[in-house]
Amino acid sequence: MVTVLAGASAMAMVAGLTLVSVGSASAASIAPRVAPPAPCTVSVTGAGTAVPGQTLIVGAVAGTTQVTFSCNTASGAAVVAEASLLAAIGTSNVIPTTEADTSALGTFAPSATNTACPTGTAGSCSVASFLVPATFASSDANGVCPPTQTEINVGLFGCALAVANAQEAPVAGGEYLLQYASQSTAPNPPTISSFQATGSEGSLIDVYDTIGSTGYWWGSAVQAVQAQAAGTTPAVSPTSCTGVGYGNVPAPYLADVWFVTGTSTAVGGGAASGVTISNDCYDGKTLSPPFLGGTITVPATVVSGTSYTVYLCEVNSTPYPSNDIHSTSICGAGAPSWIDASFSFTAKAKVISQNFPAANIVTAAASSNFKDQLTTSGNQGTVSYTQSTGSPSIAVSSSGAVSTSGALKSGTYTATGTTSDASGDAGTFVYALIVSGTTPPTVKPAPKAEKVSGVAVPGRTVVLTITGKNFTGGPKITGPRGTSATVLRATSTRLTVRVKESASLRKGTYTLTVRFASGKRTSIHYTVR
């Protein structure tokens, strides 16, 4: 049976998408890229439509839609197969053929009369018909067509129709996106949260995905699509997704725009160069969604005491409409489409903003040697930290260095305080250290008897003094047969002992053994005269 490699390196789906260069707030310009001539043309019957000027087929119905490919014979087109877009985001541990349905193939045959291929002359075209299978089946149970809503929510916006040559290599430009009519529910809206709610000009705002949300930045989540739009080679798939995907959405695809809350006039913003959004990644079992992180800089146009709504905008390179009907007026008209999310921020004069880290995690076993460093923005010169809570378990020095005092039990330890600089700017900080696991027991050094003062006499009672180190509580002393020893006084370094010897004991050197309540013991030689 003929197989086809629907490779991750060839999943460029939306032809004509262009990089966006963001200049000022709510303004973007397109930098067109001239795509190479496509080797094929398609026509759709049964159900669905081929979108003019794009390698996109919408409204497909499984078991009904038939796609006819007319490709230049020179392209070497041999077969066409359908594959899940998981093949476009898999790690190097995922074999792309596991995402393709190799039981439903279209086979190309030369045509003496067809002129529908791009060359447009009789005898130069090869033709294949592909019926979208009623039931898509790949060897990977997660590789399904149409995609699940969970996959749609993270930016997998369809399935691939990939043309390959006789050597099972993808034909460049012969990749198409197939979107089903049943894909009627758009992805969940993206989310954004900020660590800082106030700050001044030049401060950095730490931003991240809203915790617990299932809304992701799906507008440009497939790295291969970005590469096709930019005319670059797709990034090499990683060996592991590490939970947050791989690579990042191109910086020109992102912008931040600042509005005075309640108005429609942008007052600042631009290229969100400090923000990163990772691409989707798939390790064969788990699909890692886009991951938002980084910082947005407070622009010089803010006014102290004014509240702002801050939008992050991402170019939407999917066929889905924006999550926001006002995205064009907010983000700019230069991109084909945008998706966006916002947070609130209030500008204040002379405010020092605390930036990440604001928390950390350490195991109890490593807590005694924990170190971290607080950071700020918006200050002028060196910042001085003054801690008001948290000592002695967790301490913040005047330079913002975080340290612990000894081993900590599991739990959360916080430190708060204020920041200031020589120019009169001021702010606050809060830091939380989460300690996990069990603190290992402290190993106390073994007791050691080192010297005995005094001598014993057969048949008489005397007082001896044993000196040493690391003595603990509850000492009991034994000696040779017939000896009776009572501890009169005990400290960590000295034991005062009343000893009565048997009258039959001969003169010589004997051993006293000290046993403590902890179970530890030590011994010492003493003299009987």
N, C-alpha and C positions, 0 to 999 in steps of 0.2 A: 504494500500500500504506500502511496506517496504521502509524505508528511511535509509540513510547512513550519518554518521557524518564524513565529510572530515575535520578533526580538524587541527587547526593551529599547534598543538603540534606534528603532525605526518607527516609534509610535508618535510621530508628529501629525496631529490631527486637524488643526484649524489653519488652513493656508491663508496667507495674507495678514495674519496678526502682526502688529508692529510694536516695536519698543516705544515706550512713552518717556519723554524727557520733561520732568516737572520743573517749572521755573518758580514763579511766585505763587502765592495762595490762590487756590481755585482757578489755576490756569495750567494747561498742559499742552505740549506740542507733540505731534507725531513725527517720528523719524522713520520714513518708509524704508522697507527692505524689499528689494526686488527678488521674488522667489523664482527658482529655476523652473523652466517649463515642465508641466506635469506630463508623465509618460502615458497617462490613461485618461479617458473620459468615461463617465458612468451615466446610465439611464435606469430609472426605477419604475417598476410596474407592480400592480397588485395593491400596494399600500405604501405610503411614504413619499417623500420628495427629496430630490438632490438640490441642495441650496446652491444657487448660481455663484460662481466665483470662490467657492469653498469646498474643501474635501469633507463635506458634512452631509449626511443623509438623516432626515428627521421623520418622525411619524411611522417608523417601521413596525410591522406586526409579525410576530413569530409565526412561521409556517405559511405566510401569505406574501410577504415582500420578496420580490425578486430583483436583483441588481445585475445589470449587464455591463461588463467591463470591455471596453475597446482600447487596447493598449498598442503602442508602437511595437512592432516586431523586434526592433533593435533593442528594446528594453530587456528582452529575455524573459518576459512574463510567462510563467508556466502554470501556477496554481494560485488560488485565492482562498483564504480561510478566515474564520471569525475567531477573535480572542478577547478575553477579558482584559481590561486596562490594568489589571494587577501585573501583567507582563511588562508594563511600561514603568513600574515603580518597584519591581522586585530587587532583592539583593542579589549578589553574585552567587548566593547559595540556592537561589530559585531558578530552575531551568525554565525559560520562557515557554517551551512547548507544552508545559503542564497547564498553561492557561488557554491553549487553543483547542477548538473542537476539530480534530483531524478526521472525524468520521463524516463531516459535511464539507466537501471541497468543491470548488469550481475549477475546471481544467480548461486551459487555453488551447485554442486550435487556430492555425493561420486561416485567414479568409481572403479569397481572391476578389471579393466584391465590396467588403465593408470599407467605408471611408470615414467612420465616426471617430477614429483615433486621432490624436493631435496632429500627426503628419498629414492626414486627410487625403491620402491617395490610395487607390485600389492596389492591393497586394502588399501594403505596408502595415496592415493591422492584424492583431490576434484578438480573438473574442472568447470570453468565458461568461457563463451565466451562473449566478450564485443565488440559491434559494435560502433565505434566512431560516435556519432549522426551527422546527416547531418546538423542539426541546434541545437546548444547548447543553452539551456535555463535555467537560474537560476533566483531566485526571486530578486536578486540584478542586476539592469540594467548594472552596471559597471562590473559585473562578467561575462566575455565573454571568449570563446575559439574558435579560437586561440586568444591570447592576442592582444590588440591594439598596434600600434607602440609606442604610448606614454608610455604604460606599459612596452614594451620591452626596451625603452630608459632608464628606471629607474631600470632595472634589473629583471623584471618578464619574465623569459625566456621560458615559456611554460605553460602547464596546468598539473594538477595532475590526475593520476589514483590511487585511494585509495581503498584498500581492507579492509573491516570491518567485524566484527563478528556479531552474531545474536543480541547482545546487542548494536549494532551500534557503537561500539568502534573500532578505527583503529587497524589493525593487525600490530604489530611492524615489520618493514622491508618489509611490503607489500605496499609500496608507490612507484610510478613510475612517471617519468617526460615524458610527451607527447609533442613533438615538431612537429609542422605542417610544411608541405612542403611549405606552403605559407609564412612562417616566413623567408623570404629571405633577408630582410634588417636588417643588424646588428645595434646594439644600436649606438647612436651618441657617438663620442669620448669623454672621460672625459676631464675636464679642471682644471687648477690650476693657481692661481695668487698669487703674493707675495706683501706684504706691503712694504718691504725693497728691494731696488735694489743694495745696497752696504752694506758692513759691514766687520768686522774682525773676526778672530778666536774666537769661543765661543759665538758669537752673535746669537740671536734667530731670525729666519725669520718667521713672521706671514703669514700663507697661508690660502687660502679660495677658494671656487668655483668662477670662473670668473662670474662677475655680468651680468645677462641677458642671460647667456648661457643655452641651453637645453641639454647640454652634462653632464652627471652625472657619478659618480663612481659606475658603474653597475656590476663590476666583482664579488662582494660578497655581494649583497644587501639584500638577504633573510636570516633572522636570523636563521630560522630553518635549513637551509642548512649548515650554519656554525656549528651549534650545532651537526649535524649529523657527519660532518667531524671531529670534535674535540672529539666526543664520550661523549658529555655533554648534560644535559637537556636543552631544549630550554627555553629562558627567558620568564617570564610571560608577556603576552600582557598588555600594559598600558591601562588606561581608556581614554587617550587622546593622539593624536599624537603630539600635540603642534607645528605643522608646520614643524618639522624637523625629524620625525621618532623616533625610540626608540632603545636603545642599540647601540653598536658600533661594527664595523668589528674587529675581533681579532687582537691584536697588531702584532702577528707573520705574519699576512697576508700583512704587509706594510713594504716598505723599501724606503730609498732615496739613490740615486747614483749621484755622482758629476763627470762631465767630463769637461776637458778644452775645451772650445768652439772650434769646428772645428776639434777635434780629436776623436778617438775611444777608448781612454784609460781612465778607471775610476781612479780617484785620491782620492776618499774619499766617505764617506757615511756609511750607515748601517741600523740598525733597526730604523724606523721612529717612535720612542716611544712617541714623542710629538704630533703626528698627530692622529686625530680621524675622522672616517667616520661613520655616523649613518646608521642604517638599514632602509629599506623601512617601511612605516607604513600606515595603511588604517583605516579611522574612519567611513566607511560606505558611505561616500560621496566624500571625497578628498583623493587622493593618495599622500603622502608626499615622495619625492625622497630622495636618500642619501644626506647627508649634510657634506661637508668637512670643517674642521677647525683645529686650533692648530699651532704648531711651529716646524720648522726644525732647528737643530743646525749647525752652520758653523763649519766644521771639522778643525782639527789642520793642515791638509795637504795643506790648501789653501796658495797661494802665493800672496802677495800684488801686486796690479796692473793687475792681471790676471782675465779674464772674464771666467765664467763657465756656463754650461748648467746643471741645477739641475732637475733630474727626480724623481717623486714620482711613485712608482710601487705598484700595488695591485694584489694579487693572483686572477686569473680569474677562478671562479668555475662554470661558465656557459658553455653551449655547443658552444657559439659563439667564433669565432677566435678573437685574440687580435686586438685592434685598430691600433697597430704598428707592422709591419712585422719584425722590429728589436728588439722587446721587450725582446727576449731571450738573445741577446748579451748585451743589456743594463741592464736588471734586474737580469739576472742569469738563469741558466738552471735547477735549482732545482725544481721549481714549475711546475705543469702541464701546466700552461700558465699564462701570466701577461697582465694587461692593464696598461697604463702609460700616463703621461702628464708632461710637463716641463715648466720651467721659466728660465730667465737669471739673473745672479748675478755677481757682480764684487767685488773681495776682495780688501780691503784697510786697511792699517796699522793704528792703534790707532784711530779707528772710534767707537763712541758710537752710537748704533742703538736705535731708538725709537721703542717701541713695543706698541701693543694695550693696552689701548684705545687711538684712535686718533680722536674719535668723540663720541658724545652722543646726546640724545634727551631728552628734558624736556618740560613740558607744561608751558605756560606763568604764570599760577597761582602758580606754584611751583618754578619758576626760581629764585626768590630772595634768596632761601635757597639751591641752587644747589651746590653740591660738587663732585669732582672726583679726581683721582690721576694718574699722568703720570708714565710710567714705561720705563726702558731701559735695554739693555743687551750689553755685550762687554766692559763694564766699569770696572775699577779697583778701588773698594772702592766707597765712597759716590759720588753721582752725584749732581752737582749744576746747577740749571736752571736759565737762564737769558732771560726774556721776552723782545721782541723788538716791538711787536704790540699787540693790543687787549685791553689794559687797557683804561678806567676803567670798561667797560661793562663786560669783562671777564678777570680775572687775574690769572697768574701762579706764585706761590711763588718760592723761591729758592730751595725748596724741591720737587717741581713738583706738589704741591697741586693746583687744579683748583677751583676757586670760582667765583661767580657773585657779582656785585655791584648793589643791588636793583632789582626790578622787571623789566623784559625785555619784549619788544613787540615781536610778532612773527617774525621770520627771522633767519638767520644764522650768528653766531658770531665766529670769529676766533682769535686764539692767536698763534704767532710763536716766535721762539727764538733759543737760542743755549744751548748746554749742555757741561759740562767739568768735569773732575775729577782731583785729585791731581797728577796723573801720566802723565798728559798732553794729555790724550785722549779727543777728542772733537766730537761733533755731532750737529745736529739740531733737532728741534721738531716743529710740527704743530698740532693744535687741533681745532676742529670745534664743536660748540654747536648749535644744531638746536632747536629753540624754536617754539612750535606749539600752536595754540589756541589764545585766546584774553586775553590781560592783564586786570585783573579786575580793575575797577576804584578805585583810592585811596580815601578812606573815610577820609575826613578831620574832625577834632573834632568840635563840635558845639561851636559857640561863647557864651561867658558868661560875662555879665556886673556885676561888683562886688562892685563898689563904685561910689558915686556922690560927687564931691567937689563943694561947693557953695549952696546958697539957692535962691529961687525965691520969687518975691514980686508981689502981685496983681497990675495990671495996669502998671507995669514997665518992662523994658528989662534988662536982666542980662546974664552973660556968665557962664555956668556950664561946668565942666569937668567930663566925664564918663570914668572910667578906668576898664579894664577887660582883657580878653584874647581871642585869635582866631578870632578877628574882621577881616572881609573881606571887599571888595570894595563896593561902592555905598550905604552907609548907609543913611536911612531916618528915622526921629524920629517923633513920634506922642505922644501927651499927652492928658490931660483932655480937654473938650469942651472949645473952645476959646483960646487955647494955640497954639502959633506959634513957631516952633523950626527949626533952620537952622544950618547945620553942617559947621563949619568954618575950621576944620582940622581933619584929620582921619589917624590913624596908626593902626597896628594890636593889640595895647593894650590901645589906648587912643583916645577919641573923644572929641573935643572942640566944644561946642554947644551954639549958641545964642538963648535964650528963652525969649519970650514976653508973659506975662500972661494977661488974661482978668481982667479988673478992678472989675468985679463982682465975681471973684473966691474967695472962702473963704479960710482962712488959714487952713493948715493941711498937710497930707501926701498923695501924689498922685503917679501915675505910668507913667514913660516914656518907650515907646516901640521902640526898634531899629530894623528896618527891612533892611536886606542886599540884594544886587543884586542877590546873590545866592539863595535867597528864605528863608534862615535861619534867625532867629530872636532871640532876647533876651530882657529882660525887667529889670527895676531897679526902686526902690522907691526913691522919692526925696521930699523935704520939701518946702512948701509955707508959708511964714510968713508975 
